[in-house]
């Protein structure tokens, strides 16, 4: 078939085969599309070095997070990427753009162009998180760009149903052109099920480099409350290199890379030894870590919002907590850790759910069905 060329660039990386691009998802997507027979090619684009440097200087801010957003939200940067996309040489009838950073329909007006998203700016703004210090003018420019780019697409692919509804509601894309094809776990091999998993040890696992956005501070406070009822409870934190004020029973493991064998083995052992996974995010576009945890038979306790509520069902494979509520989080964790038998059944159900829908093979198949219609 080989009908599709994937184009990636901008804030999520420009090497489609790198394990770092798009938080690790890009290489898995490309591999799945190739195995499906849909992929013709995958290419990365970048703005010219001089123009890129000038735009960085133009958008300089002492706050690196604000600087980064002003730069990536700059319409001039997105136009530069779009011009770079025009240099892509491909005969594919359908082009797949990853993210919002450029506009393939402008670069290839004679082709079918599709974009694929795990989140969008509209939902980030609605969360109230992460835009401190960013100028309203630059935010409005980025919103208009995303809306216009989405409306020009032949189709829009999303990781989740909540995001599909956002493109329909917030960006006015016709519903028949927006498809929830899903997202997936970034694992080269699916871990084998453990029929004898020990759920009797009250051990919580948290994974997230952006400790604040992922609800880490709230989890630390909740964990102190959990320890009042379950003194032997443990909390294992992966991702941040430094966390201040760790309570008793909490251990920081720092950043563990899947690309480093020793670190990968340690991460896998933490998954196997834990009994509950917690991710009380203040904003989460999708949430791959809870899905990976479910493959290791861990019930997931996550925020009652975004895509998280689509793959966690209370009482079935975990629980949902109110955003930012330390008390609700502590109560849900205490309740689950106090019932090992229930944890075991939830772990089994969660693994089955991930295997049924959240693999890149399944995502590629759903994409192929839509591409065939196009």
TORKOL-4160 file (C-alpha; in steps of 0.2 Angstrom, whole numbers, padded with zeros to 4 digits, m for minus):
374
<pt num="1" X="0000" Y="0000" Z="0000"/>
<pt num="2" X="0013" Y="0013" Z="0005"/>
<pt num="3" X="0002" Y="0028" Z="0004"/>
<pt num="4" X="0008" Y="0038" Z="0018"/>
<pt num="5" X="0023" Y="0050" Z="0022"/>
<pt num="6" X="0025" Y="0056" Z="0040"/>
<pt num="7" X="0032" Y="0074" Z="0043"/>
<pt num="8" X="0038" Y="0079" Z="0060"/>
<pt num="9" X="0047" Y="0095" Z="0066"/>
<pt num="10" X="0046" Y="0109" Z="0078"/>
<pt num="11" X="0045" Y="0108" Z="0097"/>
<pt num="12" X="0043" Y="0089" Z="0097"/>
<pt num="13" X="0059" Y="0085" Z="0088"/>
<pt num="14" X="0064" Y="0083" Z="0070"/>
<pt num="15" X="0071" Y="0065" Z="0069"/>
<pt num="16" X="0057" Y="0053" Z="0066"/>
<pt num="17" X="0068" Y="0038" Z="0071"/>
<pt num="18" X="0074" Y="0046" Z="0087"/>
<pt num="19" X="0068" Y="0038" Z="0104"/>
<pt num="20" X="0068" Y="0056" Z="0110"/>
<pt num="21" X="0056" Y="0063" Z="0097"/>
<pt num="22" X="0038" Y="0067" Z="0103"/>
<pt num="23" X="0042" Y="0060" Z="0120"/>
<pt num="24" X="0047" Y="0044" Z="0113"/>
<pt num="25" X="0031" Y="0040" Z="0103"/>
<pt num="26" X="0038" Y="0045" Z="0086"/>
<pt num="27" X="0049" Y="0030" Z="0083"/>
<pt num="28" X="0036" Y="0018" Z="0089"/>
<pt num="29" X="0023" Y="0025" Z="0077"/>
<pt num="30" X="0034" Y="0025" Z="0062"/>
<pt num="31" X="0038" Y="0006" Z="0065"/>
<pt num="32" X="0020" Y="0002" Z="0067"/>
<pt num="33" X="0015" Y="0011" Z="0051"/>
<pt num="34" X="0029" Y="0002" Z="0042"/>
<pt num="35" X="0024" Y="m0015" Z="0048"/>
<pt num="36" X="0006" Y="m0011" Z="0043"/>
<pt num="37" X="0012" Y="m0008" Z="0025"/>
<pt num="38" X="0005" Y="0010" Z="0026"/>
<pt num="39" X="0022" Y="0020" Z="0027"/>
<pt num="40" X="0031" Y="0026" Z="0012"/>
<pt num="41" X="0043" Y="0037" Z="0021"/>
<pt num="42" X="0046" Y="0047" Z="0037"/>
<pt num="43" X="0055" Y="0064" Z="0037"/>
<pt num="44" X="0060" Y="0078" Z="0048"/>
<pt num="45" X="0060" Y="0097" Z="0045"/>
<pt num="46" X="0069" Y="0111" Z="0053"/>
<pt num="47" X="0069" Y="0130" Z="0051"/>
<pt num="48" X="0085" Y="0137" Z="0043"/>
<pt num="49" X="0099" Y="0139" Z="0056"/>
<pt num="50" X="0101" Y="0158" Z="0053"/>
<pt num="51" X="0082" Y="0161" Z="0053"/>
<pt num="52" X="0080" Y="0150" Z="0068"/>
<pt num="53" X="0094" Y="0159" Z="0078"/>
<pt num="54" X="0086" Y="0176" Z="0074"/>
<pt num="55" X="0069" Y="0171" Z="0080"/>
<pt num="56" X="0077" Y="0164" Z="0096"/>
<pt num="57" X="0085" Y="0181" Z="0099"/>
<pt num="58" X="0069" Y="0190" Z="0094"/>
<pt num="59" X="0059" Y="0181" Z="0107"/>
<pt num="60" X="0072" Y="0181" Z="0121"/>
<pt num="61" X="0065" Y="0181" Z="0139"/>
<pt num="62" X="0075" Y="0178" Z="0155"/>
<pt num="63" X="0062" Y="0165" Z="0160"/>
<pt num="64" X="0067" Y="0150" Z="0149"/>
<pt num="65" X="0049" Y="0142" Z="0149"/>
<pt num="66" X="0042" Y="0159" Z="0143"/>
<pt num="67" X="0056" Y="0161" Z="0130"/>
<pt num="68" X="0052" Y="0143" Z="0124"/>
<pt num="69" X="0034" Y="0147" Z="0122"/>
<pt num="70" X="0036" Y="0164" Z="0114"/>
<pt num="71" X="0048" Y="0156" Z="0101"/>
<pt num="72" X="0037" Y="0141" Z="0097"/>
<pt num="73" X="0021" Y="0151" Z="0097"/>
<pt num="74" X="0029" Y="0164" Z="0085"/>
<pt num="75" X="0019" Y="0164" Z="0068"/>
<pt num="76" X="0036" Y="0168" Z="0059"/>
<pt num="77" X="0043" Y="0152" Z="0066"/>
<pt num="78" X="0029" Y="0141" Z="0060"/>
<pt num="79" X="0029" Y="0149" Z="0043"/>
<pt num="80" X="0048" Y="0145" Z="0042"/>
<pt num="81" X="0044" Y="0127" Z="0046"/>
<pt num="82" X="0030" Y="0127" Z="0033"/>
<pt num="83" X="0043" Y="0133" Z="0020"/>
<pt num="84" X="0055" Y="0120" Z="0025"/>
<pt num="85" X="0041" Y="0107" Z="0023"/>
<pt num="86" X="0040" Y="0112" Z="0004"/>
<pt num="87" X="0057" Y="0105" Z="0002"/>
<pt num="88" X="0051" Y="0087" Z="0006"/>
<pt num="89" X="0051" Y="0076" Z="m0009"/>
<pt num="90" X="0038" Y="0063" Z="m0009"/>
<pt num="91" X="0025" Y="0055" Z="m0021"/>
<pt num="92" X="0013" Y="0049" Z="m0007"/>
<pt num="93" X="m0005" Y="0053" Z="m0010"/>
<pt num="94" X="m0007" Y="0056" Z="0009"/>
<pt num="95" X="0004" Y="0066" Z="0021"/>
<pt num="96" X="0004" Y="0064" Z="0040"/>
<pt num="97" X="0009" Y="0079" Z="0050"/>
<pt num="98" X="0013" Y="0077" Z="0068"/>
<pt num="99" X="0007" Y="0091" Z="0079"/>
<pt num="100" X="0003" Y="0110" Z="0075"/>
<pt num="101" X="0020" Y="0118" Z="0072"/>
<pt num="102" X="0018" Y="0120" Z="0053"/>
<pt num="103" X="0005" Y="0118" Z="0039"/>
<pt num="104" X="0006" Y="0104" Z="0027"/>
<pt num="105" X="m0009" Y="0109" Z="0017"/>
<pt num="106" X="0000" Y="0126" Z="0013"/>
<pt num="107" X="0015" Y="0117" Z="0008"/>
<pt num="108" X="0006" Y="0103" Z="m0002"/>
<pt num="109" X="m0011" Y="0110" Z="m0008"/>
<pt num="110" X="m0013" Y="0096" Z="m0020"/>
<pt num="111" X="m0012" Y="0082" Z="m0007"/>
<pt num="112" X="m0022" Y="0074" Z="0006"/>
<pt num="113" X="m0015" Y="0081" Z="0023"/>
<pt num="114" X="m0019" Y="0074" Z="0040"/>
<pt num="115" X="m0012" Y="0080" Z="0057"/>
<pt num="116" X="m0010" Y="0069" Z="0073"/>
<pt num="117" X="m0011" Y="0076" Z="0090"/>
<pt num="118" X="m0010" Y="0071" Z="0108"/>
<pt num="119" X="m0015" Y="0088" Z="0115"/>
<pt num="120" X="m0019" Y="0106" Z="0109"/>
<pt num="121" X="m0017" Y="0124" Z="0115"/>
<pt num="122" X="m0035" Y="0126" Z="0119"/>
<pt num="123" X="m0035" Y="0112" Z="0131"/>
<pt num="124" X="m0019" Y="0118" Z="0139"/>
<pt num="125" X="m0026" Y="0135" Z="0142"/>
<pt num="126" X="m0042" Y="0127" Z="0149"/>
<pt num="127" X="m0032" Y="0118" Z="0162"/>
<pt num="128" X="m0025" Y="0134" Z="0169"/>
<pt num="129" X="m0008" Y="0127" Z="0170"/>
<pt num="130" X="0009" Y="0131" Z="0162"/>
<pt num="131" X="0006" Y="0148" Z="0153"/>
<pt num="132" X="0012" Y="0160" Z="0167"/>
<pt num="133" X="0021" Y="0175" Z="0160"/>
<pt num="134" X="0017" Y="0171" Z="0141"/>
<pt num="135" X="0010" Y="0186" Z="0133"/>
<pt num="136" X="m0009" Y="0186" Z="0128"/>
<pt num="137" X="m0005" Y="0192" Z="0111"/>
<pt num="138" X="0007" Y="0177" Z="0107"/>
<pt num="139" X="m0006" Y="0165" Z="0115"/>
<pt num="140" X="m0019" Y="0172" Z="0103"/>
<pt num="141" X="m0008" Y="0171" Z="0088"/>
<pt num="142" X="m0004" Y="0152" Z="0092"/>
<pt num="143" X="m0023" Y="0148" Z="0095"/>
<pt num="144" X="m0027" Y="0156" Z="0078"/>
<pt num="145" X="m0013" Y="0147" Z="0069"/>
<pt num="146" X="m0019" Y="0130" Z="0077"/>
<pt num="147" X="m0037" Y="0133" Z="0072"/>
<pt num="148" X="m0033" Y="0138" Z="0054"/>
<pt num="149" X="m0021" Y="0124" Z="0052"/>
<pt num="150" X="m0033" Y="0111" Z="0058"/>
<pt num="151" X="m0047" Y="0118" Z="0047"/>
<pt num="152" X="m0037" Y="0116" Z="0032"/>
<pt num="153" X="m0033" Y="0097" Z="0035"/>
<pt num="154" X="m0041" Y="0084" Z="0025"/>
<pt num="155" X="m0043" Y="0075" Z="0042"/>
<pt num="156" X="m0037" Y="0076" Z="0060"/>
<pt num="157" X="m0031" Y="0062" Z="0070"/>
<pt num="158" X="m0032" Y="0062" Z="0089"/>
<pt num="159" X="m0025" Y="0052" Z="0104"/>
<pt num="160" X="m0042" Y="0053" Z="0113"/>
<pt num="161" X="m0060" Y="0056" Z="0112"/>
<pt num="162" X="m0059" Y="0072" Z="0123"/>
<pt num="163" X="m0047" Y="0079" Z="0111"/>
<pt num="164" X="m0057" Y="0075" Z="0096"/>
<pt num="165" X="m0072" Y="0084" Z="0104"/>
<pt num="166" X="m0060" Y="0099" Z="0107"/>
<pt num="167" X="m0055" Y="0100" Z="0089"/>
<pt num="168" X="m0074" Y="0100" Z="0084"/>
<pt num="169" X="m0079" Y="0112" Z="0098"/>
<pt num="170" X="m0064" Y="0124" Z="0100"/>
<pt num="171" X="m0057" Y="0124" Z="0082"/>
<pt num="172" X="m0073" Y="0122" Z="0072"/>
<pt num="173" X="m0067" Y="0107" Z="0062"/>
<pt num="174" X="m0082" Y="0097" Z="0056"/>
<pt num="175" X="m0085" Y="0081" Z="0066"/>
<pt num="176" X="m0084" Y="0069" Z="0051"/>
<pt num="177" X="m0066" Y="0075" Z="0048"/>
<pt num="178" X="m0059" Y="0072" Z="0066"/>
<pt num="179" X="m0055" Y="0054" Z="0071"/>
<pt num="180" X="m0050" Y="0047" Z="0088"/>
<pt num="181" X="m0037" Y="0034" Z="0082"/>
<pt num="182" X="m0029" Y="0033" Z="0100"/>
<pt num="183" X="m0012" Y="0033" Z="0107"/>
<pt num="184" X="m0001" Y="0019" Z="0114"/>
<pt num="185" X="0012" Y="0013" Z="0125"/>
<pt num="186" X="0031" Y="0016" Z="0121"/>
<pt num="187" X="0038" Y="m0002" Z="0124"/>
<pt num="188" X="0048" Y="m0012" Z="0112"/>
<pt num="189" X="0042" Y="m0028" Z="0121"/>
<pt num="190" X="0026" Y="m0031" Z="0130"/>
<pt num="191" X="0030" Y="m0037" Z="0148"/>
<pt num="192" X="0024" Y="m0055" Z="0152"/>
<pt num="193" X="0009" Y="m0056" Z="0164"/>
<pt num="194" X="0013" Y="m0061" Z="0182"/>
<pt num="195" X="0000" Y="m0073" Z="0188"/>
<pt num="196" X="0007" Y="m0073" Z="0205"/>
<pt num="197" X="0010" Y="m0054" Z="0207"/>
<pt num="198" X="0011" Y="m0049" Z="0226"/>
<pt num="199" X="m0001" Y="m0035" Z="0229"/>
<pt num="200" X="0001" Y="m0036" Z="0248"/>
<pt num="201" X="0015" Y="m0023" Z="0249"/>
<pt num="202" X="0008" Y="m0005" Z="0249"/>
<pt num="203" X="0020" Y="0002" Z="0236"/>
<pt num="204" X="0015" Y="0017" Z="0226"/>
<pt num="205" X="0025" Y="0021" Z="0210"/>
<pt num="206" X="0025" Y="0039" Z="0202"/>
<pt num="207" X="0034" Y="0043" Z="0185"/>
<pt num="208" X="0035" Y="0060" Z="0178"/>
<pt num="209" X="0050" Y="0072" Z="0174"/>
<pt num="210" X="0039" Y="0087" Z="0176"/>
<pt num="211" X="0036" Y="0085" Z="0194"/>
<pt num="212" X="0025" Y="0100" Z="0197"/>
<pt num="213" X="0013" Y="0097" Z="0182"/>
<pt num="214" X="0011" Y="0079" Z="0185"/>
<pt num="215" X="0004" Y="0083" Z="0203"/>
<pt num="216" X="0020" Y="0077" Z="0212"/>
<pt num="217" X="0019" Y="0090" Z="0227"/>
<pt num="218" X="0000" Y="0085" Z="0230"/>
<pt num="219" X="0006" Y="0067" Z="0230"/>
<pt num="220" X="0019" Y="0070" Z="0243"/>
<pt num="221" X="0006" Y="0078" Z="0254"/>
<pt num="222" X="m0007" Y="0064" Z="0251"/>
<pt num="223" X="0007" Y="0051" Z="0254"/>
<pt num="224" X="0010" Y="0058" Z="0272"/>
<pt num="225" X="m0009" Y="0055" Z="0275"/>
<pt num="226" X="m0008" Y="0038" Z="0268"/>
<pt num="227" X="0006" Y="0033" Z="0280"/>
<pt num="228" X="m0005" Y="0038" Z="0295"/>
<pt num="229" X="m0016" Y="0023" Z="0291"/>
<pt num="230" X="m0003" Y="0012" Z="0283"/>
<pt num="231" X="0014" Y="0016" Z="0291"/>
<pt num="232" X="0023" Y="0003" Z="0280"/>
<pt num="233" X="0017" Y="0012" Z="0264"/>
<pt num="234" X="0031" Y="0016" Z="0251"/>
<pt num="235" X="0032" Y="0029" Z="0237"/>
<pt num="236" X="0044" Y="0027" Z="0223"/>
<pt num="237" X="0047" Y="0043" Z="0212"/>
<pt num="238" X="0055" Y="0042" Z="0195"/>
<pt num="239" X="0058" Y="0057" Z="0183"/>
<pt num="240" X="0064" Y="0072" Z="0193"/>
<pt num="241" X="0082" Y="0073" Z="0197"/>
<pt num="242" X="0078" Y="0083" Z="0213"/>
<pt num="243" X="0063" Y="0084" Z="0225"/>
<pt num="244" X="0064" Y="0094" Z="0241"/>
<pt num="245" X="0055" Y="0088" Z="0257"/>
<pt num="246" X="0054" Y="0070" Z="0254"/>
<pt num="247" X="0043" Y="0062" Z="0268"/>
<pt num="248" X="0047" Y="0046" Z="0277"/>
<pt num="249" X="0044" Y="0031" Z="0266"/>
<pt num="250" X="0047" Y="0040" Z="0249"/>
<pt num="251" X="0062" Y="0036" Z="0238"/>
<pt num="252" X="0068" Y="0047" Z="0223"/>
<pt num="253" X="0076" Y="0037" Z="0209"/>
<pt num="254" X="0079" Y="0051" Z="0197"/>
<pt num="255" X="0078" Y="0050" Z="0179"/>
<pt num="256" X="0078" Y="0032" Z="0172"/>
<pt num="257" X="0081" Y="0030" Z="0153"/>
<pt num="258" X="0074" Y="0016" Z="0143"/>
<pt num="259" X="0089" Y="0018" Z="0131"/>
<pt num="260" X="0101" Y="0013" Z="0145"/>
<pt num="261" X="0101" Y="m0005" Z="0149"/>
<pt num="262" X="0104" Y="m0003" Z="0168"/>
<pt num="263" X="0092" Y="0011" Z="0170"/>
<pt num="264" X="0079" Y="0001" Z="0160"/>
<pt num="265" X="0081" Y="m0014" Z="0171"/>
<pt num="266" X="0079" Y="m0004" Z="0186"/>
<pt num="267" X="0063" Y="0005" Z="0179"/>
<pt num="268" X="0055" Y="m0012" Z="0175"/>
<pt num="269" X="0059" Y="m0019" Z="0192"/>
<pt num="270" X="0050" Y="m0004" Z="0200"/>
<pt num="271" X="0035" Y="m0007" Z="0189"/>
<pt num="272" X="0035" Y="m0026" Z="0194"/>
<pt num="273" X="0037" Y="m0022" Z="0213"/>
<pt num="274" X="0024" Y="m0008" Z="0214"/>
<pt num="275" X="0006" Y="m0012" Z="0218"/>
<pt num="276" X="m0002" Y="0005" Z="0213"/>
<pt num="277" X="0003" Y="0018" Z="0200"/>
<pt num="278" X="m0002" Y="0037" Z="0204"/>
<pt num="279" X="m0002" Y="0051" Z="0192"/>
<pt num="280" X="m0013" Y="0066" Z="0199"/>
<pt num="281" X="m0008" Y="0078" Z="0185"/>
<pt num="282" X="m0013" Y="0096" Z="0185"/>
<pt num="283" X="m0013" Y="0095" Z="0166"/>
<pt num="284" X="m0010" Y="0079" Z="0155"/>
<pt num="285" X="m0013" Y="0079" Z="0136"/>
<pt num="286" X="m0014" Y="0060" Z="0136"/>
<pt num="287" X="m0004" Y="0050" Z="0149"/>
<pt num="288" X="0007" Y="0035" Z="0142"/>
<pt num="289" X="0015" Y="0031" Z="0159"/>
<pt num="290" X="m0002" Y="0025" Z="0167"/>
<pt num="291" X="m0005" Y="0014" Z="0152"/>
<pt num="292" X="0013" Y="0006" Z="0153"/>
<pt num="293" X="0010" Y="0003" Z="0172"/>
<pt num="294" X="m0006" Y="m0006" Z="0168"/>
<pt num="295" X="0004" Y="m0018" Z="0157"/>
<pt num="296" X="0013" Y="m0023" Z="0173"/>
<pt num="297" X="m0004" Y="m0026" Z="0182"/>
<pt num="298" X="m0004" Y="m0009" Z="0192"/>
<pt num="299" X="m0021" Y="m0001" Z="0195"/>
<pt num="300" X="m0019" Y="0018" Z="0191"/>
<pt num="301" X="m0025" Y="0032" Z="0202"/>
<pt num="302" X="m0026" Y="0047" Z="0190"/>
<pt num="303" X="m0034" Y="0064" Z="0188"/>
<pt num="304" X="m0053" Y="0064" Z="0183"/>
<pt num="305" X="m0050" Y="0074" Z="0167"/>
<pt num="306" X="m0043" Y="0073" Z="0149"/>
<pt num="307" X="m0039" Y="0056" Z="0142"/>
<pt num="308" X="m0035" Y="0049" Z="0159"/>
<pt num="309" X="m0054" Y="0046" Z="0162"/>
<pt num="310" X="m0056" Y="0037" Z="0146"/>
<pt num="311" X="m0044" Y="0023" Z="0150"/>
<pt num="312" X="m0046" Y="0022" Z="0169"/>
<pt num="313" X="m0063" Y="0016" Z="0176"/>
<pt num="314" X="m0066" Y="0018" Z="0195"/>
<pt num="315" X="m0067" Y="0001" Z="0203"/>
<pt num="316" X="m0062" Y="m0008" Z="0187"/>
<pt num="317" X="m0044" Y="m0004" Z="0184"/>
<pt num="318" X="m0040" Y="0010" Z="0196"/>
<pt num="319" X="m0048" Y="0026" Z="0202"/>
<pt num="320" X="m0051" Y="0044" Z="0197"/>
<pt num="321" X="m0047" Y="0059" Z="0209"/>
<pt num="322" X="m0052" Y="0077" Z="0209"/>
<pt num="323" X="m0039" Y="0088" Z="0201"/>
<pt num="324" X="m0027" Y="0096" Z="0214"/>
<pt num="325" X="m0036" Y="0087" Z="0229"/>
<pt num="326" X="m0024" Y="0080" Z="0242"/>
<pt num="327" X="m0038" Y="0073" Z="0253"/>
<pt num="328" X="m0047" Y="0064" Z="0238"/>
<pt num="329" X="m0030" Y="0057" Z="0232"/>
<pt num="330" X="m0025" Y="0051" Z="0250"/>
<pt num="331" X="m0042" Y="0043" Z="0252"/>
<pt num="332" X="m0042" Y="0034" Z="0236"/>
<pt num="333" X="m0024" Y="0027" Z="0238"/>
<pt num="334" X="m0028" Y="0022" Z="0256"/>
<pt num="335" X="m0043" Y="0012" Z="0250"/>
<pt num="336" X="m0034" Y="0003" Z="0236"/>
<pt num="337" X="m0019" Y="m0001" Z="0246"/>
<pt num="338" X="m0030" Y="m0009" Z="0260"/>
<pt num="339" X="m0037" Y="m0022" Z="0248"/>
<pt num="340" X="m0024" Y="m0033" Z="0240"/>
<pt num="341" X="m0037" Y="m0044" Z="0232"/>
<pt num="342" X="m0045" Y="m0030" Z="0223"/>
<pt num="343" X="m0028" Y="m0023" Z="0217"/>
<pt num="344" X="m0025" Y="m0040" Z="0209"/>
<pt num="345" X="m0041" Y="m0040" Z="0200"/>
<pt num="346" X="m0039" Y="m0022" Z="0194"/>
<pt num="347" X="m0022" Y="m0025" Z="0188"/>
<pt num="348" X="m0028" Y="m0040" Z="0177"/>
<pt num="349" X="m0042" Y="m0029" Z="0170"/>
<pt num="350" X="m0030" Y="m0014" Z="0167"/>
<pt num="351" X="m0018" Y="m0025" Z="0157"/>
<pt num="352" X="m0032" Y="m0032" Z="0146"/>
<pt num="353" X="m0038" Y="m0015" Z="0142"/>
<pt num="354" X="m0021" Y="m0009" Z="0136"/>
<pt num="355" X="m0018" Y="m0024" Z="0126"/>
<pt num="356" X="m0035" Y="m0022" Z="0117"/>
<pt num="357" X="m0033" Y="m0004" Z="0112"/>
<pt num="358" X="m0017" Y="0005" Z="0117"/>
<pt num="359" X="m0004" Y="m0003" Z="0106"/>
<pt num="360" X="0004" Y="0006" Z="0091"/>
<pt num="361" X="m0001" Y="m0009" Z="0080"/>
<pt num="362" X="m0019" Y="m0005" Z="0084"/>
<pt num="363" X="m0017" Y="0014" Z="0081"/>
<pt num="364" X="m0009" Y="0010" Z="0064"/>
<pt num="365" X="m0023" Y="m0001" Z="0059"/>
<pt num="366" X="m0036" Y="0013" Z="0064"/>
<pt num="367" X="m0026" Y="0025" Z="0054"/>
<pt num="368" X="m0025" Y="0014" Z="0039"/>
<pt num="369" X="m0044" Y="0012" Z="0039"/>
<pt num="370" X="m0046" Y="0031" Z="0038"/>
<pt num="371" X="m0032" Y="0033" Z="0025"/>
<pt num="372" X="m0041" Y="0020" Z="0014"/>
<pt num="373" X="m0057" Y="0031" Z="0014"/>
<pt num="374" X="m0047" Y="0047" Z="0010"/>
